Amino acid sequence: MPSNDRKRAPARHPQEAATTGGARSGLEQELTFLVRWLEALQRHHRYPLERAHYLMLLLLMEDGPQHIGRIAARLHLDSSTVTRQVAVMIERGLASRETSPQDRRCGLIRVTALGRQEATRMRRLREEKVEELVAGLSEPERQLLAEALGDLNELFLRMLAGREQ
């Protein structure tokens, strides 16, 4: 991981961290600053797609056509939110709606060629930014970071699943 001489988020006094939860406080602080830095980077970089559209396109590319309810469940969003986002995606030619063969009352959302192209373009741009971010890390450090972030995402999913029960 990065050396200890890296510029860090404002540190708590060590005694304060020890009395307020040690590692728990450190994790809370690191997560708080991580969210802040991600928000700042998002504002300062113009991507070809909105993040919500990108995530939905990735799901559609990976799993094929899906009902709005399934997309909403996968992203832990309300169906009405996904319906609005999908309407914009269809308007922009990124996705299309087709009749479900299982239930003709329901529509399936499918990624279009343009949607696939734009999602692929966005992935490349984001991968370039990630490469820039981790340029100072060795390959084992990058792998460790990727695994830790994967574990963190799993923890978030479990927490969200627990709240929806």
Summary of the structure (lengths in Angstrom):
residues: 165
radius of gyration: 19.7
end to end distance: 37.1
largest distance: 63.4
contacts: 384
relative contact order: 0.09
helix: 66%
strand: 7%
